[in-house]
């Protein structure tokens, strides 16, 4: 078994992140086609991803402990956390919205943070094998990140719809800000991670 020796970076080539042009690493610092700065790997990729991941985990706690919205009915307001809001929506015959909030607010952030943590461990511990599978997991994390703000948008729409009724009112709470920050942090963490690191320590026959 010997480490792969036919990768672009081992042959002195760098691929531009913006336009995909291959350039000689030692001859150019900027892409000759689009002018983007060239780098073999994203600088400090693991450190940036880890810092953003820790920040998202720290913000995830208040996002779940503090009220994300307050539902006022007939002048009586009751604050709800994410879980409480999901239960309230389900009890108000809004089961589809409750299910979407559950998926987008609880499951998606946890799975994204878990996936990023495992990717960092894979690179840091130089695990062997299944690099293609882990690359697919990274692509799924990037794809899911596009829909991470779904529940925030739904709460905004819900506020508008309920306010028009005049009977009840929904007010976004402080946890909504914390959760939005979690979404932003995880999105930047995913973008900071360089998936090419998954292949750097692989052995091939």
Buried (B, 14 or more C-beta within 10 A) or exposed (E): EEEEEEBEBEEEEBBBBEEEBEBEBEEBEEBEEEEEEBBBEBEEBBEBBBBBBBBBBBBBEBBBEBBBBBBBEEEEEEBBBBBBBBBBBBEBEBEEBBEBBBBBBBEBBEBBBEBBBEBBEBBEEEBEEEBEEBBEBBEEBBEBBEBBBBBBEBBBEBBEEBEEEEEBBBBBBEBBBBBBBBBBBBBBBBBBBBBBBBBBBBEEE
